[in-house]
């Protein structure tokens, strides 16, 4: 079970990185997630795997526009990746973003982040959250 969760996490990081790279040229990345009222939902995993399978520096994350009906938090974590590109097994530090709506809120919320990468590139991420009592499975990342 734990191995499957790790594989999913690695796949999410890869998918997020690919999607972000595709949209980063425009400067603004838009993402949608679904959440239940009063519960955390993960909206992003931020890390850097170098070609030699070591960890690169983490980006800086700034809340540019706060959500009107919830809170955004970022926590440190460790990604245990296997079979990711040429890296058969590696562990690296990551930052994981979470959104939590007010317990009595149902509806749409939105917030913006500025991600500053170590090489100087900056990216705006606009995250739209659909908060319902019965969110569909999956988190959209």
C-alpha positions as CSV (number, residue, x, y, z in Angstrom):
1,X,0.0,0.0,0.0
2,X,2.8,2.4,0.9
3,X,4.7,1.6,-2.3
4,X,1.6,2.3,-4.3
5,X,1.2,5.7,-2.5
6,X,4.8,6.5,-3.3
7,X,4.4,5.6,-6.9
8,X,1.3,7.8,-7.1
9,X,3.2,10.7,-5.4
10,X,6.0,10.4,-7.9
11,X,3.6,10.2,-10.8
12,X,1.8,13.3,-9.5
13,X,5.1,15.2,-9.2
14,X,6.0,14.2,-12.8
15,X,2.6,15.1,-14.1
16,X,2.6,18.4,-12.3
17,X,6.0,19.2,-13.5
18,X,5.1,18.4,-17.1
19,X,1.9,20.4,-17.0
20,X,3.6,23.4,-15.3
21,X,6.4,23.3,-17.9
22,X,3.9,23.3,-20.7
23,X,2.0,26.3,-19.3
24,X,4.9,28.2,-17.7
25,X,5.8,29.9,-21.0
26,X,2.7,31.9,-20.6
27,X,3.7,32.9,-17.1
28,X,0.4,31.9,-15.4
29,X,-0.5,28.3,-14.6
30,X,-4.1,27.6,-13.8
31,X,-5.2,24.5,-11.9
32,X,-8.5,23.2,-10.5
33,X,-9.0,21.0,-7.4
34,X,-12.0,19.6,-5.6
35,X,-12.4,19.7,-1.8
36,X,-14.8,18.8,1.0
37,X,-15.6,21.6,3.5
38,X,-13.2,21.8,6.4
39,X,-10.8,19.2,5.0
40,X,-7.3,19.6,3.6
41,X,-6.8,19.0,-0.1
42,X,-3.3,18.8,-1.6
43,X,-2.9,21.2,-4.6
44,X,0.8,20.9,-5.4
45,X,4.1,19.2,-4.7
46,X,7.2,21.3,-5.4
47,X,10.7,19.8,-5.6
48,X,13.7,19.4,-7.9
49,X,15.4,16.2,-9.1
50,X,18.7,16.9,-10.8
51,X,20.0,14.7,-13.7
52,X,22.4,13.0,-11.2
53,X,19.3,12.0,-9.0
54,X,20.2,14.4,-6.2
55,X,18.0,17.1,-4.8
56,X,18.1,20.6,-6.1
57,X,17.2,23.7,-4.1
58,X,13.5,24.2,-3.2
59,X,11.6,27.1,-4.7
60,X,10.2,30.0,-2.6
61,X,6.4,30.1,-2.5
62,X,4.6,33.3,-1.8
63,X,0.8,33.7,-1.3
64,X,-0.1,36.6,-3.7
65,X,-3.9,36.5,-3.3
66,X,-5.4,34.7,-0.4
67,X,-8.5,32.6,-0.7
68,X,-11.7,34.3,0.5
69,X,-13.2,31.2,2.2
70,X,-10.2,29.1,3.4
71,X,-6.5,28.9,4.2
72,X,-3.4,27.8,2.4
73,X,-0.5,26.1,4.1
74,X,2.8,24.7,2.9
75,X,4.5,21.8,4.6
76,X,7.9,20.2,4.2
77,X,8.0,16.6,3.2
78,X,10.1,13.9,1.6
79,X,9.4,12.3,-1.7
80,X,10.6,8.8,-2.1
81,X,10.7,8.3,-5.9
82,X,11.4,5.0,-7.7
83,X,11.8,4.6,-11.5
84,X,11.6,8.4,-12.1
85,X,13.4,9.1,-15.4
86,X,16.9,7.7,-15.0
87,X,16.6,7.6,-11.1
88,X,15.8,4.1,-10.0
89,X,15.4,5.1,-6.3
90,X,15.9,8.5,-4.6
91,X,14.6,10.5,-1.7
92,X,14.4,14.3,-1.9
93,X,12.9,17.1,0.1
94,X,9.7,18.7,-1.3
95,X,7.2,21.4,-0.3
96,X,3.6,20.3,-0.3
97,X,0.7,22.8,-0.6
98,X,-2.6,22.3,1.1
99,X,-5.9,24.2,1.0
100,X,-8.6,24.0,3.7
101,X,-12.0,25.7,3.4
102,X,-14.1,26.9,6.2
103,X,-16.1,24.0,7.7
104,X,-19.5,25.6,6.7
105,X,-18.5,26.7,3.2
106,X,-19.8,25.3,-0.1
107,X,-18.9,26.9,-3.4
108,X,-15.9,28.2,-5.3
109,X,-12.7,29.7,-4.0
110,X,-9.6,30.9,-5.6
111,X,-6.0,31.9,-4.7
112,X,-2.7,32.8,-6.3
113,X,0.8,31.8,-5.6
114,X,4.1,33.1,-6.9
115,X,6.7,30.3,-7.2
116,X,10.3,31.6,-7.4
117,X,12.7,29.0,-8.7
118,X,16.4,29.2,-7.7
119,X,17.5,30.0,-11.3
120,X,15.5,33.3,-11.1
121,X,12.4,32.2,-13.0
122,X,9.1,33.1,-11.5
123,X,5.7,31.7,-12.1
124,X,2.2,32.6,-11.0
125,X,-0.1,29.7,-10.2
126,X,-3.9,30.4,-10.0
127,X,-5.7,27.6,-8.1
128,X,-9.5,27.4,-8.3
129,X,-11.1,25.2,-5.7
130,X,-14.6,23.7,-5.9
131,X,-15.8,23.0,-2.4
132,X,-18.7,20.6,-2.1
133,X,-20.0,18.1,0.5
134,X,-19.4,15.2,-2.0
135,X,-16.2,16.0,-4.0
136,X,-15.4,13.6,-6.8
137,X,-12.5,11.3,-6.2
138,X,-9.1,12.6,-7.1
139,X,-7.5,15.9,-6.4
140,X,-6.8,17.1,-9.9
141,X,-3.0,16.8,-9.7
